[in-house]
Amino acid sequence: MMAPGRTFVEAVTRAARRCMMRRMGDDIEDLTVRARRVRERILDVVYESGSGHVGGALSEVDILVALYFRALRVDPARPNWFERDRFVLSKGHGGLGLAVVLAERGFVKDDDLRAFGESGHAIGMHLDRRRVAGVEASTGSLGHGLGVAVGMALGAKLQKTKSRTVCLLSDGECYEGSTWEAAMAAPALGLSRLVAVIDRNRLTMDGDTEDEVPLEPLADKWRAFGWRVLTCDGHDFRSLCPTLDRALAGKGTRPSVVIASTVKGKGVRFMESKVEWHYGSLDSQLHAQALASVRAQKRSKRGILRVLRGRA
Protein backbone atom coordinates (compact mmCIF):
# COMPACT_ATOMS: atom_id res chain seq x y z
CA MET A 1 0.00 0.00 0.00
CA MET A 2 1.33 3.43 -0.99
CA ALA A 3 2.08 6.01 1.68
CA PRO A 4 -0.42 8.91 1.94
CA GLY A 5 0.25 11.64 -0.60
CA ARG A 6 2.61 9.53 -2.74
CA THR A 7 1.61 9.08 -6.37
CA PHE A 8 1.99 5.85 -8.28
CA VAL A 9 4.72 7.39 -10.47
CA GLU A 10 6.71 8.48 -7.40
CA ALA A 11 6.45 4.99 -5.91
CA VAL A 12 7.62 3.36 -9.15
CA THR A 13 10.49 5.87 -9.44
CA ARG A 14 11.66 5.19 -5.89
CA ALA A 15 11.48 1.43 -6.43
CA ALA A 16 13.47 1.71 -9.67
CA ARG A 17 16.04 3.86 -7.90
CA ARG A 18 16.47 1.29 -5.12
CA CYS A 19 16.90 -1.45 -7.72
CA MET A 20 19.50 0.62 -9.57
CA MET A 21 21.42 1.24 -6.34
CA ARG A 22 21.46 -2.48 -5.59
CA ARG A 23 22.75 -3.24 -9.09
CA MET A 24 25.34 -0.49 -8.87
CA GLY A 25 26.43 -1.75 -5.47
CA ASP A 26 26.84 -5.28 -6.83
CA ASP A 27 28.72 -3.94 -9.87
CA ILE A 28 31.06 -1.82 -7.75
CA GLU A 29 31.72 -4.68 -5.36
CA ASP A 30 32.55 -7.00 -8.25
CA LEU A 31 34.92 -4.45 -9.79
CA THR A 32 36.51 -3.70 -6.41
CA VAL A 33 37.20 -7.38 -5.75
CA ARG A 34 38.54 -7.81 -9.28
CA ALA A 35 40.84 -4.79 -8.97
CA ARG A 36 42.23 -6.06 -5.68
CA ARG A 37 42.95 -9.44 -7.27
CA VAL A 38 44.65 -7.75 -10.24
CA ARG A 39 46.89 -5.76 -7.91
CA GLU A 40 47.85 -8.92 -6.02
CA ARG A 41 48.71 -10.68 -9.28
CA ILE A 42 50.79 -7.72 -10.48
CA LEU A 43 52.84 -7.95 -7.30
CA ASP A 44 53.20 -11.71 -7.74
CA VAL A 45 54.44 -11.25 -11.31
CA VAL A 46 56.99 -8.60 -10.27
CA TYR A 47 58.23 -10.84 -7.45
CA GLU A 48 58.48 -13.96 -9.63
CA SER A 49 59.90 -12.26 -12.74
CA GLY A 50 62.41 -10.17 -10.81
CA SER A 51 61.26 -6.66 -11.75
CA GLY A 52 58.69 -4.57 -13.59
CA HIS A 53 57.11 -1.16 -14.12
CA VAL A 54 55.08 -1.65 -10.99
CA GLY A 55 54.14 1.94 -10.08
CA GLY A 56 52.37 2.76 -13.33
CA ALA A 57 50.82 -0.70 -13.52
CA LEU A 58 49.17 -0.16 -10.13
CA SER A 59 47.92 3.32 -11.02
CA GLU A 60 46.11 2.07 -14.13
CA VAL A 61 44.44 -0.99 -12.57
CA ASP A 62 41.02 0.48 -11.82
CA ILE A 63 40.79 2.07 -15.26
CA LEU A 64 41.62 -1.22 -16.98
CA VAL A 65 39.22 -3.20 -14.78
CA ALA A 66 36.38 -0.74 -15.45
CA LEU A 67 37.06 -1.00 -19.17
CA TYR A 68 37.56 -4.76 -19.57
CA PHE A 69 34.95 -5.95 -17.07
CA ARG A 70 32.26 -3.35 -17.71
CA ALA A 71 32.66 -0.94 -20.60
CA LEU A 72 34.45 -2.54 -23.55
CA ARG A 73 32.69 -4.84 -26.00
CA VAL A 74 35.32 -7.56 -26.34
CA ASP A 75 35.16 -11.36 -26.39
CA PRO A 76 38.08 -13.64 -25.41
CA ALA A 77 36.52 -16.41 -27.51
CA ARG A 78 36.59 -14.09 -30.53
CA PRO A 79 39.63 -11.83 -30.13
CA ASN A 80 39.43 -10.73 -33.78
CA TRP A 81 35.66 -10.10 -33.80
CA PHE A 82 35.19 -7.34 -36.38
CA GLU A 83 32.72 -5.26 -34.33
CA ARG A 84 34.80 -5.36 -31.13
CA ASP A 85 35.91 -2.21 -29.35
CA ARG A 86 39.62 -1.45 -29.74
CA PHE A 87 41.88 -0.60 -26.81
CA VAL A 88 45.34 0.92 -27.28
CA LEU A 89 47.74 1.07 -24.34
CA SER A 90 49.79 4.09 -25.38
CA LYS A 91 51.73 3.97 -22.09
CA GLY A 92 53.36 0.75 -23.23
CA HIS A 93 55.37 0.37 -20.03
CA GLY A 94 52.00 -0.36 -18.38
CA GLY A 95 51.99 -3.71 -20.18
CA LEU A 96 52.43 -5.49 -16.86
CA GLY A 97 49.01 -4.29 -15.69
CA LEU A 98 47.34 -5.00 -19.03
CA ALA A 99 48.80 -8.52 -19.19
CA VAL A 100 47.29 -9.38 -15.81
CA VAL A 101 43.91 -7.91 -16.77
CA LEU A 102 43.95 -9.87 -20.04
CA ALA A 103 44.67 -13.03 -18.04
CA GLU A 104 41.78 -12.25 -15.69
CA ARG A 105 39.52 -11.62 -18.71
CA GLY A 106 40.50 -14.90 -20.37
CA PHE A 107 42.65 -13.67 -23.25
CA VAL A 108 45.96 -14.84 -21.75
CA LYS A 109 46.69 -18.21 -20.13
CA ASP A 110 47.90 -18.17 -16.53
CA ASP A 111 50.92 -20.28 -17.48
CA ASP A 112 51.96 -17.67 -20.04
CA LEU A 113 51.62 -14.91 -17.46
CA ARG A 114 53.91 -16.79 -15.07
CA ALA A 115 56.66 -16.57 -17.68
CA PHE A 116 56.32 -12.78 -17.93
CA GLY A 117 59.53 -11.09 -19.01
CA GLU A 118 61.48 -14.27 -19.70
CA SER A 119 63.81 -14.05 -22.68
CA GLY A 120 62.09 -15.19 -25.86
CA HIS A 121 58.70 -15.46 -24.19
CA ALA A 122 55.56 -13.99 -25.76
CA ILE A 123 54.67 -11.74 -22.83
CA GLY A 124 57.37 -9.17 -22.16
CA MET A 125 57.62 -5.74 -20.60
CA HIS A 126 56.01 -4.19 -23.69
CA LEU A 127 53.25 -6.30 -25.21
CA ASP A 128 53.46 -7.48 -28.83
CA ARG A 129 50.13 -7.57 -30.69
CA ARG A 130 51.43 -10.39 -32.92
CA ARG A 131 52.04 -12.66 -29.93
CA VAL A 132 49.51 -11.70 -27.22
CA ALA A 133 45.78 -12.21 -27.79
CA GLY A 134 43.68 -9.15 -27.03
CA VAL A 135 46.48 -6.65 -27.68
CA GLU A 136 45.54 -4.27 -30.49
CA ALA A 137 48.83 -2.37 -30.87
CA SER A 138 52.48 -2.92 -29.97
CA THR A 139 53.50 0.12 -27.96
CA GLY A 140 56.42 1.33 -25.87
CA SER A 141 57.78 4.47 -27.50
CA LEU A 142 55.78 7.11 -25.66
CA GLY A 143 53.47 9.39 -27.60
CA HIS A 144 52.65 7.00 -30.45
CA GLY A 145 49.49 5.34 -29.16
CA LEU A 146 47.00 8.15 -29.70
CA GLY A 147 47.97 8.44 -33.36
CA VAL A 148 47.40 4.69 -33.78
CA ALA A 149 44.04 5.02 -32.03
CA VAL A 150 43.04 7.91 -34.32
CA GLY A 151 43.75 5.67 -37.30
CA MET A 152 41.66 2.85 -35.82
CA ALA A 153 38.78 5.19 -35.03
CA LEU A 154 38.89 6.69 -38.52
CA GLY A 155 38.88 3.21 -40.06
CA ALA A 156 35.84 2.25 -37.98
CA LYS A 157 34.05 5.43 -39.03
CA LEU A 158 34.75 4.86 -42.73
CA GLN A 159 33.58 1.25 -42.46
CA LYS A 160 30.47 2.36 -40.54
CA THR A 161 31.02 -0.15 -37.71
CA LYS A 162 29.75 0.20 -34.16
CA SER A 163 33.19 -0.32 -32.61
CA ARG A 164 34.66 2.30 -30.32
CA THR A 165 38.33 3.05 -29.74
CA VAL A 166 39.86 3.76 -26.33
CA CYS A 167 43.45 4.89 -25.79
CA LEU A 168 45.10 4.99 -22.36
CA LEU A 169 47.92 7.51 -22.07
CA SER A 170 50.28 8.38 -19.27
CA ASP A 171 50.29 12.04 -18.30
CA GLY A 172 53.97 12.12 -19.24
CA GLU A 173 52.94 11.45 -22.84
CA CYS A 174 51.37 14.89 -22.86
CA TYR A 175 54.94 16.15 -23.26
CA GLU A 176 55.16 14.44 -26.66
CA GLY A 177 54.54 16.42 -29.85
CA SER A 178 53.08 13.36 -31.57
CA THR A 179 50.37 13.19 -28.92
CA TRP A 180 49.23 16.72 -29.75
CA GLU A 181 49.40 16.10 -33.51
CA ALA A 182 46.96 13.23 -33.03
CA ALA A 183 44.88 15.32 -30.60
CA MET A 184 44.57 18.04 -33.25
CA ALA A 185 43.57 15.59 -35.99
CA ALA A 186 40.84 13.69 -34.09
CA PRO A 187 38.28 16.54 -33.78
CA ALA A 188 38.92 17.62 -37.38
CA LEU A 189 38.03 14.08 -38.47
CA GLY A 190 34.87 14.02 -36.34
CA LEU A 191 35.93 10.95 -34.35
CA SER A 192 33.17 10.97 -31.74
CA ARG A 193 33.69 7.25 -30.99
CA LEU A 194 37.29 7.85 -29.89
CA VAL A 195 38.05 8.16 -26.17
CA ALA A 196 41.41 9.05 -24.68
CA VAL A 197 41.96 8.30 -20.99
CA ILE A 198 44.85 9.97 -19.20
CA ASP A 199 46.35 8.17 -16.20
CA ARG A 200 47.03 11.39 -14.31
CA ASN A 201 49.28 10.12 -11.53
CA ARG A 202 51.44 13.28 -11.80
CA LEU A 203 54.74 11.35 -11.81
CA THR A 204 57.16 10.54 -14.60
CA MET A 205 60.30 8.49 -13.98
CA ASP A 206 62.07 11.79 -13.19
CA GLY A 207 59.62 13.33 -10.71
CA ASP A 208 56.43 15.35 -10.38
CA THR A 209 55.15 16.69 -13.70
CA GLU A 210 54.48 20.10 -12.18
CA ASP A 211 58.09 20.37 -11.01
CA GLU A 212 59.41 19.63 -14.49
CA VAL A 213 57.49 21.21 -17.37
CA PRO A 214 54.05 21.86 -15.83
CA LEU A 215 51.14 20.24 -17.66
CA GLU A 216 48.42 22.24 -15.96
CA PRO A 217 45.96 23.51 -16.93
CA LEU A 218 45.76 20.16 -18.72
CA ALA A 219 41.98 20.10 -19.20
CA ASP A 220 42.06 23.54 -20.85
CA LYS A 221 44.71 22.37 -23.29
CA TRP A 222 42.55 19.45 -24.46
CA ARG A 223 39.50 21.71 -24.73
CA ALA A 224 41.51 24.12 -26.86
CA PHE A 225 42.25 21.24 -29.23
CA GLY A 226 38.53 20.58 -29.63
CA TRP A 227 37.97 17.63 -27.28
CA ARG A 228 35.12 17.10 -24.86
CA VAL A 229 36.85 16.92 -21.47
CA LEU A 230 35.62 14.80 -18.55
CA THR A 231 37.36 14.35 -15.21
CA CYS A 232 37.04 11.70 -12.51
CA ASP A 233 38.72 9.88 -9.65
CA GLY A 234 40.58 7.08 -11.40
CA HIS A 235 40.38 4.81 -8.33
CA ASP A 236 36.71 5.28 -7.39
CA PHE A 237 34.39 3.15 -9.53
CA ARG A 238 31.44 5.33 -8.53
CA SER A 239 33.17 8.21 -10.30
CA LEU A 240 35.08 6.30 -12.96
CA CYS A 241 32.32 4.09 -14.39
CA PRO A 242 29.70 6.76 -15.15
CA THR A 243 32.41 9.01 -16.58
CA LEU A 244 33.55 6.28 -18.97
CA ASP A 245 29.91 5.62 -19.87
CA ARG A 246 29.45 9.28 -20.84
CA ALA A 247 32.65 9.30 -22.86
CA LEU A 248 31.84 6.06 -24.70
CA ALA A 249 28.31 7.17 -25.56
CA GLY A 250 29.87 8.96 -28.53
CA LYS A 251 27.36 11.82 -28.64
CA GLY A 252 28.05 14.76 -30.90
CA THR A 253 30.98 14.98 -33.29
CA ARG A 254 33.91 15.47 -30.92
CA PRO A 255 36.21 12.87 -29.36
CA SER A 256 36.26 12.69 -25.56
CA VAL A 257 39.17 12.69 -23.13
CA VAL A 258 38.85 11.45 -19.56
CA ILE A 259 41.45 12.88 -17.19
CA ALA A 260 41.51 10.32 -14.39
CA SER A 261 43.23 11.42 -11.19
CA THR A 262 45.33 8.49 -9.96
CA VAL A 263 48.15 7.62 -7.60
CA LYS A 264 51.31 5.92 -8.77
CA GLY A 265 51.74 2.67 -6.86
CA LYS A 266 48.10 2.74 -5.75
CA GLY A 267 47.24 0.11 -3.14
CA VAL A 268 50.73 -0.39 -1.75
CA ARG A 269 51.44 2.17 0.95
CA PHE A 270 55.21 2.22 0.63
CA MET A 271 54.95 2.68 -3.17
CA GLU A 272 52.22 5.31 -3.40
CA SER A 273 53.36 8.58 -5.01
CA LYS A 274 57.00 7.46 -4.85
CA VAL A 275 58.95 8.12 -8.04
CA GLU A 276 61.46 5.39 -7.19
CA TRP A 277 58.74 2.79 -7.77
CA HIS A 278 58.34 3.69 -11.44
CA TYR A 279 60.31 0.49 -11.97
CA GLY A 280 61.43 -1.88 -9.27
CA SER A 281 61.79 -5.34 -7.81
CA LEU A 282 60.46 -7.11 -4.74
CA ASP A 283 62.23 -9.50 -2.42
CA SER A 284 60.18 -11.92 -0.33
CA GLN A 285 59.78 -9.47 2.55
CA LEU A 286 58.67 -6.53 0.38
CA HIS A 287 56.39 -8.84 -1.57
CA ALA A 288 54.65 -9.93 1.62
CA GLN A 289 54.36 -6.32 2.83
CA ALA A 290 52.93 -5.18 -0.50
CA LEU A 291 50.31 -7.95 -0.55
CA ALA A 292 49.31 -7.18 3.02
CA SER A 293 48.84 -3.52 2.11
CA VAL A 294 46.56 -4.36 -0.83
CA ARG A 295 44.50 -6.82 1.22
CA ALA A 296 44.08 -4.34 4.07
CA GLN A 297 42.01 -2.11 1.80
CA LYS A 298 39.17 -4.60 1.51
CA ARG A 299 35.74 -2.96 1.73
CA SER A 300 32.51 -4.73 2.56
CA LYS A 301 29.56 -4.82 0.19
CA ARG A 302 27.34 -3.50 2.97
CA GLY A 303 29.60 -0.49 3.42
CA ILE A 304 29.52 0.34 -0.29
CA LEU A 305 25.73 0.15 -0.40
CA ARG A 306 25.52 2.38 2.67
CA VAL A 307 27.62 5.01 0.89
CA LEU A 308 25.45 4.74 -2.23
CA ARG A 309 22.25 5.21 -0.23
CA GLY A 310 23.75 8.21 1.49
CA ARG A 311 24.42 9.84 -1.88
CA ALA A 312 21.06 8.98 -3.41
Residue pairs with C-beta under 8 A, 6 or more apart in sequence:
2 8
2 11
17 312
21 305
21 308
21 309
21 312
22 305
24 238
24 308
25 301
25 304
25 305
25 308
26 301
27 70
27 237
27 241
28 237
28 238
28 241
28 304
28 308
29 301
29 304
30 69
31 62
31 65
31 66
31 69
31 70
31 237
31 241
32 237
32 299
32 304
34 65
34 69
34 104
35 61
35 62
35 65
36 267
36 294
36 295
36 297
36 298
37 104
38 61
38 64
38 65
38 97
38 100
38 101
38 104
39 58
39 61
39 266
39 267
39 268
39 294
40 291
40 294
40 295
41 100
41 103
41 104
41 113
42 52
42 54
42 57
42 58
42 61
42 96
42 97
42 100
43 54
43 268
43 282
43 287
43 290
43 291
43 294
44 287
45 52
45 96
45 99
45 100
45 113
45 114
45 116
46 52
46 54
46 96
46 280
46 281
46 282
46 287
47 282
47 284
47 287
48 114
48 116
49 116
49 117
49 118
50 117
50 281
51 117
51 279
51 280
51 281
52 96
52 116
52 117
52 125
52 279
52 280
52 281
53 93
53 94
53 95
53 96
53 125
53 278
53 279
54 96
54 265
54 271
54 277
54 279
54 280
54 282
55 201
55 203
55 264
55 265
55 271
55 274
55 275
55 277
55 278
55 279
55 280
56 91
56 93
56 94
56 97
56 170
56 199
56 201
56 264
56 278
57 94
57 96
57 97
57 100
58 97
58 264
58 265
58 266
58 267
58 268
58 271
59 199
59 201
59 234
59 262
59 263
59 264
59 265
59 266
60 91
60 94
60 97
60 98
60 168
60 199
60 262
61 97
61 101
61 266
61 267
62 234
62 235
62 236
62 237
62 240
62 262
62 266
63 168
63 197
63 199
63 234
63 240
63 260
63 262
64 97
64 98
64 101
64 168
65 101
66 237
66 240
66 241
66 244
67 87
67 166
67 244
68 74
68 87
68 101
68 102
68 104
68 105
69 104
69 105
70 241
70 244
71 166
71 241
71 244
71 245
71 248
72 85
72 87
72 166
73 83
73 84
73 85
73 163
73 164
74 81
74 84
74 85
74 87
74 105
74 134
75 81
75 84
76 105
76 106
76 107
76 133
76 134
77 106
78 84
79 107
79 133
79 134
82 161
82 163
83 161
83 162
83 163
84 163
85 163
85 164
85 165
85 166
86 136
86 149
86 152
86 153
86 156
86 163
86 164
86 165
86 166
87 136
87 165
87 166
87 167
87 168
88 136
88 137
88 139
88 145
88 146
88 148
88 149
88 152
88 165
88 166
88 167
88 168
89 95
89 98
89 127
89 135
89 137
89 139
89 145
89 168
90 139
90 142
90 143
90 144
90 145
90 146
90 148
90 149
90 167
90 168
90 169
90 170
90 173
91 139
91 142
91 145
91 168
91 169
91 170
91 172
91 173
91 199
92 126
92 127
92 138
92 139
92 140
92 141
92 142
92 145
93 125
93 126
93 140
93 170
93 279
94 168
94 170
94 199
95 124
95 125
95 126
95 127
95 139
95 140
96 116
96 125
98 127
98 135
99 108
99 113
99 116
99 123
99 127
99 132
100 113
102 108
102 132
102 133
102 134
102 135
103 109
103 110
103 112
103 113
105 134
107 132
107 133
107 134
108 123
108 132
108 133
108 134
112 121
112 122
112 123
113 123
115 121
115 123
116 123
116 124
117 123
117 124
117 125
122 128
122 131
122 132
123 131
123 132
125 140
126 138
126 139
126 140
127 135
127 138
127 139
128 135
128 138
129 135
129 136
129 137
129 138
130 138
136 152
137 145
137 148
137 149
139 145
139 148
142 170
142 172
142 173
142 176
143 173
143 175
143 176
143 177
143 178
143 179
144 178
145 167
145 168
145 169
145 173
146 167
146 169
146 173
146 178
146 179
146 182
146 183
146 186
146 196
147 178
147 179
147 181
147 182
147 185
148 167
149 165
149 166
149 167
149 182
149 194
149 196
150 182
150 185
150 186
150 189
150 191
150 194
152 165
153 164
153 165
153 186
153 189
153 191
153 193
153 194
153 255
154 189
154 191
156 163
156 164
156 165
156 193
157 189
157 190
157 191
157 193
163 193
164 193
164 194
164 195
164 248
164 250
165 191
165 193
165 194
165 195
166 195
166 196
166 197
166 248
167 194
167 195
167 196
167 197
168 196
168 197
168 199
169 179
169 196
169 197
169 198
169 199
170 198
170 199
170 201
170 204
171 198
171 199
171 200
171 201
171 202
171 204
171 209
171 215
171 218
172 204
172 205
172 209
173 179
174 180
174 198
174 215
174 218
174 221
175 213
175 215
180 225
183 196
183 222
183 225
183 227
184 225
184 226
186 194
186 226
186 227
186 255
187 225
187 226
187 227
187 253
187 254
187 255
188 226
190 253
190 254
191 255
192 250
192 251
192 252
192 253
192 254
192 255
192 256
193 250
194 255
194 256
195 244
195 247
195 248
195 255
195 256
195 257
195 258
196 227
196 255
196 256
196 257
196 258
197 244
197 247
197 257
197 258
197 260
198 218
198 257
198 258
198 259
198 260
199 234
199 260
199 262
200 218
200 234
200 259
200 260
200 261
200 262
201 262
201 263
201 264
201 273
202 208
202 209
202 210
202 264
202 273
203 209
203 264
203 273
203 275
203 278
204 212
204 275
204 278
205 275
205 278
205 279
206 212
206 275
207 275
208 275
209 215
210 216
215 221
218 259
219 229
219 231
219 259
222 229
222 257
222 259
223 229
226 254
227 254
227 255
227 256
227 257
228 247
228 252
228 254
228 255
228 256
228 257
229 256
229 257
229 259
230 243
230 246
230 247
230 256
230 257
230 258
230 259
231 243
231 258
231 259
231 260
231 261
232 239
232 240
232 243
232 258
232 259
232 260
232 261
233 239
233 240
233 260
233 261
234 240
234 260
234 261
234 262
235 262
235 263
235 266
238 307
238 308
238 311
240 260
243 258
243 260
244 258
246 256
247 256
247 257
247 258
248 256
263 272
263 273
264 271
264 272
264 273
264 274
264 275
264 277
264 278
265 271
265 272
265 273
265 274
265 277
266 272
267 293
267 294
267 297
268 290
268 293
268 294
269 293
270 286
270 289
270 290
270 293
271 277
271 280
271 290
282 290
